[in-house]
Amino acid sequence: MFDTLSDRLAATFKNLRGKGRLSEADIDATAREIRIALLEADVALPVVRAFIANVKERARGVEVSQALNPAQQVVKIVNEELVGILGGETRRLRFAKTAPTVIMLAGLQGAGKTTLAGKLGLWLKGQGHSPLLVACDLQRPNAVNQLSVVADRAGVAVYAPEPGNGVGDPVQVAKDSIEYARTKQFDVVIVDTAGRLGIDQELMQQAADIRDAVSPDEILFVVDAMIGQDAVNTAEAFRDGVGFDGVVLSKLDGDARGGAALSIAHVTGKQIMFASNGEKLDDFDAFHPDRMASRILDMGDLLTLIEQAEKTFSQEEAAKMASKLASSKGKDFTLDDFLAQMEQVRKMGSISKLLGMLPGMGQIKDQINNIDERDVDRTAAIIKSMTPKERAEPTIINGSRRARIAKGSGVEVSAVKNLVERFFEARKMMSKMAQGGGMPGMPGMPGMGGGPGRQKKQVKQAKGKRKSGNPMKRKAEEQAAAARREQAAQGGAPGLPAPEDKNFELPDEFKKFMG
């Protein structure tokens, strides 16, 4: 969603590199480019004005003028100001002292509240809570059925006493759900309300009545991240009509300009608490302003990547794999282990999304977007078409075995050959890293392999005498070298017989020369 903004900001900062000092003209030009980038991203005008004013004021200050690298200092300022307009610190859910905690969802029609209720329920379940989804959207056709399906997929309970489709009192359902949650010992109640327009006074009053009936601990305003400039007006209408404590961004994985959604926190004074960035129920997490700012500036989001890895990989399994790689050049690491690791990475989510969390990946986002996720499935199919012995000892895979494996997995024979070759290369590299050798092929770099020992070995080999390519001549040289070594071991000089040889006589030429 923020690709355009990221590209413009990256191009702006690129012009600052290499400058030892920033002039007034440089600061003004940079501020102008940042302003254009923000406006093109659909950020609200009042937010842009405040943002640019803060950046220019700080850029003219001591922190930039006396910095060793002014360009990096400006990037730091922009990053901190972005964090500011996104809400500053991460806002956590407030839980009631006495269960259940009541969370009410409100928002426009089509903002994705029902799906988001399931995502929030699944997220809370992962945090160790026992959530209950309450169907109070009795206006939209099949809204109750949709919530029941979403709850079933998320593995959480649902309270839906009324069929909906215009039948039932949503205020009474909300009120009854609290007592139901206490009876069944649910510690969080998520109330899904009907979508409404900002000008729909009747439905707005209904939301206010539900609020008064259940006294929610948190009212979350769900906003479509692709809504555009009207997001600010809608947020203000809901703030005045119902009130809300936090904002949830849905459809953050879209390709529309999402600047207006990012303006909500600054305009309303209510922080963004959660973000939904995909269609799957687990494509949902707490919103971290600092991490989002870092991703917009193409600095990556390693913390989120690490958190996802910790959820997927167990420390015991990781230690087991590390010991296999560190032993006997990694030969204990088999294709079964490789397949298990690959499936664990797949559980973390889309490969392109994972790569997008790494710093600097914005420069190759076209290549990342063109990654075929089905390649992982093809690789898994090839490995699963092998026998257990072939997975444990890939060296036995010959031509006929490759043909059988290719036929079983529906790929070309060359694909099987390439996979096995890549596996050996990857195992060798990972084994070297596990043993502390760093990345191979990077001589002289600490922790990157090819250290001093390797360089000395190469120099020593370079000084050695080259052997002849003629087999007979090479054999004669080897015999002569062996004879010299034997004579040296007996105490004689190279090329001369040993001193104890009593029958030794000088050649005739030497006798004539010596008289």
C-alpha positions in Angstrom: 0.0 0.0 0.0 2.8 2.4 0.8 5.1 1.5 -2.1 4.6 4.9 -3.8 5.4 6.8 -0.6 8.4 4.6 0.0 9.8 5.1 -3.5 9.4 8.9 -3.4 11.0 9.2 0.0 13.9 6.9 -1.0 14.6 9.0 -4.1 14.5 12.2 -1.9 17.1 10.8 0.5 19.3 9.6 -2.3 19.9 13.2 -3.4 21.2 14.0 0.1 23.9 11.3 0.1 27.5 12.4 -0.1 26.8 15.9 1.1 29.0 16.9 4.1 26.8 19.9 4.9 23.2 20.7 4.2 22.4 24.2 3.0 19.1 26.0 3.5 18.3 25.3 -0.2 18.9 21.6 0.4 16.6 21.5 3.4 13.8 23.4 1.5 14.2 21.1 -1.5 14.0 18.0 0.7 11.0 19.3 2.5 9.2 20.1 -0.8 9.8 16.5 -2.1 8.6 15.0 1.2 5.5 17.2 1.0 4.7 16.0 -2.5 5.3 12.4 -1.5 2.9 12.6 1.4 0.2 14.4 -0.6 0.5 11.8 -3.4 0.0 9.1 -0.7 -3.3 10.8 0.2 -2.2 12.0 3.7 -4.5 14.7 5.1 -3.3 18.2 4.4 -3.3 19.4 8.1 -1.1 16.4 8.9 1.3 17.2 6.0 1.6 20.8 7.1 2.4 19.8 10.7 4.8 17.1 9.6 6.8 19.3 7.2 7.0 22.2 9.7 8.5 19.8 12.3 11.0 18.3 9.9 12.2 21.7 8.6 12.5 23.1 12.2 14.6 20.1 13.3 16.6 19.9 10.1 17.8 23.5 10.7 18.8 22.7 14.3 22.0 21.6 15.9 21.4 17.9 15.5 21.9 18.1 11.7 24.3 21.0 11.3 26.9 19.4 13.6 26.3 15.8 12.5 29.0 13.8 10.8 26.5 12.6 8.2 23.7 15.1 7.8 21.7 13.0 5.3 21.4 10.1 7.8 20.3 12.6 10.4 17.5 13.9 8.2 16.4 10.3 7.6 16.4 9.8 11.4 14.2 13.0 11.9 11.7 11.9 9.2 11.5 8.4 10.8 10.8 9.9 14.2 8.2 12.3 12.8 6.5 9.5 10.9 6.3 7.5 14.2 4.7 10.6 15.7 1.9 10.9 13.1 1.3 7.2 13.3 0.5 7.5 17.0 3.9 7.3 18.8 4.1 4.4 21.2 2.3 1.1 20.6 -1.2 1.1 22.3 -2.2 -2.1 24.1 -5.7 -3.4 24.8 -7.1 -2.4 28.2 -8.5 -5.4 30.0 -11.2 -5.2 32.7 -10.2 -6.0 36.3 -13.2 -8.2 36.5 -14.0 -10.5 33.6 -15.4 -10.3 31.0 -13.6 -7.5 29.1 -16.0 -6.1 26.5 -14.7 -4.9 23.1 -17.2 -3.2 20.8 -16.5 -2.9 17.0 -17.9 0.0 15.1 -17.4 1.3 11.5 -18.7 1.9 8.1 -20.6 -0.7 6.0 -18.1 -2.9 4.2 -15.1 -2.0 6.4 -14.6 -5.6 7.3 -15.8 -5.7 10.9 -17.2 -9.2 10.9 -14.1 -10.8 9.5 -12.0 -8.6 11.8 -14.0 -9.9 14.8 -12.8 -13.4 13.9 -9.2 -12.2 13.5 -9.3 -10.4 16.8 -10.8 -13.5 18.4 -8.1 -15.8 17.0 -5.4 -13.3 18.1 -6.8 -13.1 21.7 -7.0 -16.9 21.8 -3.3 -17.0 20.9 -2.7 -14.7 23.8 -4.2 -17.2 26.2 -7.7 -15.6 26.4 -11.1 -17.2 25.9 -13.1 -14.9 23.6 -16.8 -14.9 22.7 -18.0 -13.3 19.5 -21.5 -11.7 19.7 -23.7 -11.2 16.6 -25.3 -7.8 17.0 -25.4 -7.0 13.3 -29.0 -8.0 12.7 -29.5 -5.6 9.7 -27.2 -7.0 6.9 -28.4 -10.2 5.2 -26.6 -13.3 6.4 -24.3 -11.2 8.8 -25.1 -13.7 11.6 -24.2 -16.7 9.5 -21.0 -15.0 8.3 -19.9 -14.4 11.9 -20.7 -18.0 12.8 -18.6 -19.3 9.9 -15.7 -17.0 10.8 -15.9 -18.0 14.5 -15.8 -21.6 13.5 -12.7 -21.1 11.4 -11.0 -19.2 14.2 -11.9 -21.9 16.7 -13.7 -19.5 19.0 -17.3 -19.4 20.5 -20.1 -17.3 19.1 -23.3 -16.0 20.7 -26.1 -15.6 18.1 -29.5 -16.0 19.6 -31.3 -14.1 16.8 -31.3 -15.1 13.1 -30.7 -11.5 11.9 -31.8 -10.4 8.4 -33.8 -7.6 10.1 -35.1 -9.8 12.9 -34.2 -9.2 16.6 -33.1 -6.4 19.0 -29.3 -5.9 18.8 -29.2 -3.9 22.1 -30.9 -6.8 24.0 -28.6 -9.3 22.4 -25.5 -7.3 23.5 -26.9 -7.0 27.0 -27.7 -10.7 27.3 -24.2 -11.7 26.0 -22.5 -10.3 29.0 -24.4 -12.6 31.4 -23.9 -15.5 29.0 -20.1 -14.9 29.0 -20.0 -14.8 32.8 -22.0 -18.1 33.0 -19.7 -19.8 30.4 -16.5 -18.2 31.8 -15.5 -16.3 28.7 -13.0 -13.6 29.7 -13.4 -11.4 26.5 -16.6 -10.4 24.7 -16.3 -9.0 21.1 -19.5 -7.3 20.0 -19.9 -7.1 16.2 -22.3 -4.2 15.4 -24.0 -3.3 12.1 -22.2 -1.2 9.6 -23.5 2.3 9.2 -22.9 5.6 7.4 -21.8 8.7 9.2 -25.0 10.4 8.2 -27.3 7.5 9.3 -28.6 8.9 12.6 -30.8 5.9 13.3 -28.0 3.3 13.2 -25.6 5.7 14.9 -28.1 5.9 17.8 -28.4 2.2 17.8 -24.6 1.9 18.3 -24.7 4.4 21.1 -27.5 2.4 22.7 -25.4 -0.8 22.5 -22.5 1.1 24.0 -24.6 2.3 26.9 -26.0 -1.2 27.5 -22.7 -3.1 27.7 -20.3 -0.3 28.9 -17.4 -1.6 26.7 -13.8 -1.4 28.0 -12.7 -0.7 24.4 -14.5 0.7 21.4 -12.6 0.0 18.3 -13.3 2.0 15.1 -12.7 -0.3 12.1 -11.6 1.7 9.0 -10.9 0.5 5.5 -7.3 1.5 4.8 -8.3 2.2 1.1 -11.1 4.6 1.9 -9.3 7.8 1.0 -9.7 11.3 2.4 -13.2 10.6 3.6 -11.6 8.4 6.3 -10.9 11.5 8.4 -14.5 12.9 8.1 -16.0 9.5 9.0 -13.7 9.0 12.0 -14.7 12.5 13.3 -18.4 11.6 12.8 -18.0 8.3 14.8 -16.0 10.1 17.4 -18.8 12.6 18.0 -21.7 10.1 17.6 -20.5 7.0 19.4 -17.0 7.7 20.5 -14.1 5.2 20.2 -10.8 4.4 22.0 -8.7 3.0 19.2 -8.5 2.5 15.5 -8.2 -0.8 13.6 -6.9 -0.7 10.0 -8.4 -3.3 7.7 -7.3 -4.3 4.1 -3.8 -2.9 4.7 -2.6 -5.3 2.0 -4.4 -3.4 -0.8 -2.6 -1.3 -3.5 -4.5 2.0 -2.9 -2.9 5.0 -1.3 -3.3 4.5 2.4 -2.1 7.9 3.6 -5.6 9.0 4.7 -5.9 6.1 7.1 -2.5 7.0 8.6 -3.9 10.5 9.2 -6.6 9.3 11.6 -4.3 9.0 14.6 -3.1 12.5 14.2 -6.5 14.1 13.5 -8.6 12.3 16.1 -6.0 11.8 18.8 -6.9 8.1 18.9 -4.1 5.6 18.2 -4.1 2.8 15.6 -4.1 -0.4 17.7 -4.4 -3.2 15.2 -3.8 -3.8 11.5 -5.3 -6.5 9.2 -3.0 -7.1 6.2 -4.4 -10.1 4.4 -7.4 -12.4 3.8 -6.4 -15.2 6.2 -7.5 -15.1 9.8 -3.9 -14.9 11.0 -3.0 -11.9 8.9 -3.6 -9.7 11.8 -1.4 -8.2 14.5 -0.9 -5.3 16.9 0.1 -2.0 15.2 3.5 -0.7 16.0 4.1 2.9 14.8 7.9 2.6 14.9 7.9 -0.6 12.8 5.4 0.8 10.2 7.5 3.9 9.9 10.6 1.7 9.4 8.9 -0.2 6.6 7.7 2.9 4.9 11.4 4.2 4.9 12.6 0.7 3.5 14.5 0.0 6.8 12.7 -3.3 7.2 10.7 -4.8 10.1 13.0 -7.3 11.7 11.3 -7.4 15.0 8.0 -8.5 13.5 9.9 -11.1 11.4 11.6 -12.4 14.6 8.3 -12.6 16.4 6.7 -14.6 13.6 9.7 -17.0 13.6 9.4 -17.5 17.4 5.7 -18.4 17.0 6.5 -20.9 14.3 9.8 -22.5 15.3 10.4 -24.2 18.6 13.8 -23.7 20.3 14.1 -27.5 20.8 13.6 -28.1 17.1 16.1 -25.3 16.2 18.8 -26.7 18.5 18.3 -30.2 17.0 18.7 -28.9 13.5 21.8 -26.8 14.5 23.5 -29.9 16.0 22.8 -31.9 12.8 24.4 -29.1 10.7 27.4 -28.8 12.9 28.2 -32.5 12.9 30.4 -34.1 10.2 30.1 -31.4 7.6 26.3 -31.4 8.0 25.9 -34.9 6.6 23.3 -35.7 9.3 21.1 -33.0 7.8 18.8 -34.9 5.4 16.2 -34.0 2.8 13.5 -34.8 5.4 15.0 -32.1 7.7 15.2 -29.7 4.8 11.5 -30.4 4.0 10.5 -29.8 7.6 12.4 -26.5 7.7 10.8 -25.4 4.5 7.3 -26.2 5.8 8.0 -24.3 9.0 9.0 -21.2 6.9 5.9 -21.6 4.9 3.8 -21.4 8.1 5.2 -18.0 8.8 3.3 -16.6 5.7 4.0 -15.6 2.2 7.7 -15.7 1.1 7.4 -12.3 -0.6 6.0 -10.8 2.6 8.8 -12.2 4.7 11.4 -10.9 2.3 9.7 -7.5 2.3 10.4 -7.2 6.1 14.2 -7.2 5.4 16.0 -3.9 5.1 16.6 -2.6 1.6 14.2 -4.9 -0.1 12.3 -2.0 -1.5 15.0 -1.7 -4.2 14.1 -5.2 -5.6 10.4 -5.3 -4.8 9.5 -6.1 -8.4 11.6 -9.3 -8.2 10.1 -10.1 -4.7 6.5 -9.6 -6.1 7.3 -12.0 -9.0 8.3 -14.8 -6.6 6.2 -17.9 -7.4 4.9 -19.3 -4.1 4.2 -22.6 -5.8 7.9 -23.3 -6.1 7.8 -24.3 -2.5 5.0 -26.8 -3.2 6.9 -28.2 -6.2 10.0 -28.7 -4.1 8.0 -30.5 -1.4 6.4 -32.7 -4.0 9.8 -33.8 -5.3 11.1 -34.6 -1.9 7.9 -36.5 -1.0 8.3 -38.6 -4.2 11.6 -40.0 -2.9 12.0 -43.1 -0.8 13.1 -42.7 2.8 16.6 -44.0 1.9 16.9 -41.5 -0.9 16.0 -38.6 1.4 18.5 -39.8 4.0 21.3 -40.4 1.4 20.7 -38.2 -1.7 24.0 -39.3 -3.2 22.4 -42.6 -4.3 20.0 -40.8 -6.6 21.1 -41.8 -10.1 19.6 -41.2 -13.5 16.9 -43.9 -13.2 15.9 -42.8 -9.7 15.7 -39.2 -10.9 13.4 -40.2 -13.8 11.1 -42.1 -11.3 11.0 -39.1 -8.8 10.3 -36.7 -11.7 7.4 -38.8 -12.9 6.0 -39.1 -9.4 6.1 -35.4 -8.7 5.1 -34.2 -12.1 8.2 -32.2 -12.9 11.1 -32.5 -15.4 14.1 -34.7 -14.6 16.3 -31.5 -14.6 14.2 -30.1 -11.7 15.1 -33.1 -9.6 18.8 -32.9 -10.4 18.8 -29.1 -9.7 17.1 -29.7 -6.3 19.6 -32.3 -5.2 22.5 -30.1 -6.3 21.1 -27.0 -4.5 20.5 -29.1 -1.4 24.2 -30.2 -1.3 25.3 -26.6 -1.8 22.9 -25.2 0.9 23.9 -27.9 3.4 27.5 -27.2 2.9 27.0 -23.4 3.3 24.7 -23.9 6.4 27.1 -26.4 7.9 30.0 -23.9 7.5 27.9 -21.2 9.2 26.8 -23.5 12.0 30.5 -24.4 12.7 31.3 -20.7 13.0 32.9 -20.3 9.6 30.5 -17.5 8.5 29.4 -17.1 4.9 31.7 -18.9 2.4 33.4 -16.9 -0.5 34.0 -13.8 1.5 37.8 -13.8 2.3 39.2 -11.5 4.9 35.8 -10.5 6.4 35.4 -11.4 10.1 32.6 -13.8 10.6 32.1 -14.1 6.9 34.5 -17.1 6.1 37.7 -17.2 4.2 39.7 -15.8 7.1 43.5 -15.5 7.5 44.1 -19.3 7.7 42.5 -19.8 4.3 44.5 -17.0 2.8 47.8 -18.4 4.1 46.9 -21.8 2.7 46.3 -20.4 -0.7 49.6 -18.5 -0.6 51.5 -21.6 0.4 50.0 -23.6 -2.5 50.9 -20.8 -4.9 54.6 -20.9 -3.9 54.9 -24.7 -4.5 56.6 -26.0 -7.6 54.1 -27.0 -10.3 54.2 -30.7 -11.5 54.7 -31.6 -15.1 51.8 -32.6 -17.3 54.0 -35.4 -18.9 53.3 -38.7 -16.9 56.8 -40.1 -17.6 58.6 -36.8 -16.7 56.4 -36.4 -13.6 57.3 -40.0 -12.5 61.0 -39.3 -12.9 60.7 -36.0 -10.9 58.9 -37.9 -8.1 61.6 -40.6 -8.0 64.3 -37.9 -7.8 62.5 -36.1 -5.1 62.1 -39.4 -3.1 65.8 -40.1 -3.5 66.7 -36.6 -2.2 64.5 -37.0 0.8 66.1 -40.4 1.6 69.6 -39.0 1.3 68.7 -36.0 3.5 67.3 -38.4 6.1 70.7 -40.3 6.1 72.7 -37.1 6.6 74.0 -36.6 3.1 73.7 -33.5 0.9 71.1 -33.5 -1.8 72.4 -35.0 -5.0 75.5 -36.6 -3.4 75.9 -40.1 -2.0 76.0 -40.8 1.7 79.3 -40.4 3.6 79.5 -44.0 4.6 79.8 -45.1 0.9 83.4 -46.5 1.0 83.6 -47.3 -2.8 82.8 -43.7 -3.8 85.1 -42.3 -6.5 85.1 -38.9 -8.3 84.1 -38.9 -11.9 87.0 -38.8 -14.5 86.2 -35.2 -15.4 86.7 -34.1 -11.8 89.9 -36.2 -11.5 91.4 -34.3 -14.5 90.3 -31.0 -13.2 91.8 -31.7 -9.7 95.1 -32.9 -11.3 
